[in-house]
Amino acid sequence: MRKLKKGRKFHREKAQREALFKALLTSFFIKERIKTTEARAKEISVIAQKMISRAKKGGLSSQRLLNRNLSREAAKKLVKEIGPKYKERKGGYVRIIKLGQRKSDSAEMAIIELVK
């Protein structure tokens, strides 16, 4: 019985799950809007909000942390463009819009995007 355990496993080992999140977060920060399953969108939104808060603070340690968890292009865009854009906002940087079911396997789909 799972009690007080955070996060979804997505039937993957830890390294595979981290690679999945890194790929999704990189494309999310570069494109600022992606279409994925609802479960993945919910997991990504939590991580993305923490990363945006980290980018808002700035500083060398924040940049190094983001560089470790994202591609260089995505980390650079996050620190230079996205972080300063939300300087005055206290939270709620990400929006999830539910789309309904995918035809092939009936997975619940959603769009995750940055709030303007």
N, C-alpha and C positions, 0 to 999 in steps of 0.2 A: 504494500500500500504506500503510495507516494504522499508524503505529508510535508508541507512547507518547502517543497522543491520548486525552484524558479526555472522557467524556461521550458521550451519544447525540445525534444531530441531529434525529431524528423527522421527516425530510423537510421541515424548516422553515428559514426564514432566521433569523438571530440574533434580530431583534426579535420575531418571532412565537414563537420558542422561549422567550424571556424572558417574554413575556406569558402563555404557557401555564403556565410554572412559577409565575409570580406568582398566577395564578388558582387553580392546584392548591394551592399553599402557603397562600393565604388561606383557602380552604374547609377545608383540613386543620387549621389552627390554630383556626378558629372551631368546627368540629364535633368535632375531636379524633379523627375516624375517617372515612375515605372509601374508596370502592370505585373502583378504576381498573385500568388494565392493569399487568401485572407490570413491564414496562420503565419505565413512568412512575413507578411506586411506588419502584423502585430508585433512580432519579435523584432523586426528591423526598426520599427518606430521607437522602441525603448532605447536601443543602442544609438540610433541616429540623434535622438534628443540629447543624450549625454555627450555625444561628440560635438554637437553644435554648441552646447554650453561650455565645453572645453575650448573650442575655437574662439568663443567670445572673450575668454580670459586672456588669450594670447600667451606670449612667453615661449621660451625655448623648450621647456619641458612639455608643454602642450603640443607643440609642433612635432616633437620627437615621438610622442605617444600616438598622434594621428598618423605620422609616417609609418609607424610600425603596423598599424591596423588597417591602413588603406593604401591604395596605389599613390605614387607621388603626385600625379595629376589631380586626383580627387582631394588629397590632403591640402595641396596648394590652393585649390579653388575654395575649399572649406575655410581655410585661414584668411585668405585675401578677400573673398567676395561674400560668402554666406555668413560667416561670423559677424563681421561689421554690420551687415544688413539687419541682424536681429539684436543689435546692441541694447536697444531700449525695451525689447520684449522680454518678459520674465519666464516664459515657457510656452509650450504648445506650438512648436515649430513645424510639426508634421500633421498632415490630415490623411485619413484613410477613407476612401469612398468605396462602398461595396457595390459590386457589379452583378452578382448572381452567379449561377453555376456555369462551368465550362462544359461544352457539349461532350467532349471525348470521355472524360472520367467523372463528371459532375462535381469537380472540386470547386469550392467557393472562391471566386476571384475578387480582387480588389485593386484599386489604384492607390498608391501611396505617393503623396506629393508634399512639397514644402509650402507652407502658408505664406502668402504674399504680404 
